[in-house]
Amino acid sequence: MARLPRLAVFDLDYTLWPFWVDTHVDPPFHKSSDGTVRDRLGQNVRLYPEVPAVLDRLQGLGVPIAAASRTGEIEGASQLLELFDLVRYFVHREIYPGSKVTHFERLQQKTGVPFSQMVFFDDEKRNIVDVGKLGTER
């Protein structure tokens, strides 16, 4: 069996859900009576369908999961993680504007996991390139 990463790190926008939380939807969010998550205007917001199964599988394999997002809509992103019942998967959350390198340096300090034993999922190549220079798998 291949060696598992000691930390799996996920971006949020266009990685867990198909939108930018700071521009494409209108926080605050709420769960409607039918169980769907909606924004302030009543627009339905959802995850990519594979996300819960991927996170559940990683957790089942004992791989800790972290979030690293550069969004300025910190409250909205955190609210979505709660409403989608994803908080239980993320042992660490670095959600604030700035370089993903800073996010990863803080994750490394908090976890003690070497960069080379982290795997990173992000939709933006620039973030993958920047963090890849630290030695992460991507």
N, C-alpha and C positions, 0 to 999 in steps of 0.2 A: 504494500500500500504506500502511496506517495505520502511524503511528510506534510502534515497539515500546518497552516500558518498559526502563529501564536496570537495573532490579532488580525481580524478582518475589518477594514475601515471603508465605510460607504459615504459618498457624497449624498445629498438629498435631492436637489432639483435636477430633473431629467435623469436621475439614477433610480430613485425610489418611486417618484411620481412624475407624470408627464407635463410639468409646468415649472415656472419660476415662481416661488411663493411670494416674492416681493413685487412682481409685475403682472402676472397672468391671472391671479385670483385676488379676492378682497377679504382679508382677515377683518374681524375675528371669524373663526370657524365654529360650527356646532354640529352635533349629530341630530338628524331629524328623526321623527317618530318611526320612519321606515328603516332606520339604521344607517342611512347614507350620510356621508359627511358633506356639508354644504358651507359655502362661504357666506359673507354678510349679505350678498345679493341673492342668495338662494341657489347659486350655481353649484351643481354636483361636482365634487372633487374626488379623485380616486387615485389609488396606487397603480403601478404597473401590476398586472395580475400575478406575475411570478414571485413578487417580492415576499409575501408571507412564507411561502414554501422554501425559498432560498434561505431566509433568516432562520426559519425553524430547523432546517437541515444543519446549518452551521452550528446553531446552539446545541442541537442533538449530538453533534460530533465533539462538543466541548470547546469550540472555537469562540473566544470572546469577540464581541462586535462593538465597534465604535462608529460614531458619526463625525464627519468633518465637513462643515459647510461654511462658505464665505458669505452667505446671505446677510443682508442688513435687517431682514424681517425675522429676528430671533424669536420673538414671542409666537408668531404665526407658525414657524417651522416646528417649534417645540409643541405647540398646540396640536398640530397635525400628527406628530409622533404619538401623542397621547390618544387622540380620537381614533386613529387607525390601530390602536392597541399594539404599537411597536416599541414603546418605552421599555417593555420587559426584555427586549433583545439587546438594547444598547447599554453596555456597562459604562461607557464614557461618551460624552457629547461635547464636541468643540464646535459651537455654532456662533459665529461672529464674523464680520468682515475682516479681510486681511489675507495674507499669504497662507496657502495650505501647508507650506513648510513650517510655519508657526504652529498650526494645528498639530502637525505630526511631532514636532519637538515637544510640545506639551503632552501629547499622548505617550511619547517615549518616556518622559519624566514620570508621568503618573503610573505607567504600567511596568517599566523596566524592560519591556520587550525591545530587542534590537530591531532597527529599521529593516534589516534583512529578513526578519521573521514576521513581517507584516505584509498583508496583501491589500491593495487599494483599488477601489472601483469608483470611477468618475467618468462623466460624459465629456469633460473638457480636456483636450489634449495638453494644453498648457499646464494644467494642474498635475497631470500624470507625469509630464516631463520634469517639472520642478521637484515633485516629491520623489520621483525616480532617482534623482541625483543623490538622495539620501541613502539609497540602496534598497528601497522597498520593491516588492514584487508587484507587477501590474499587468 
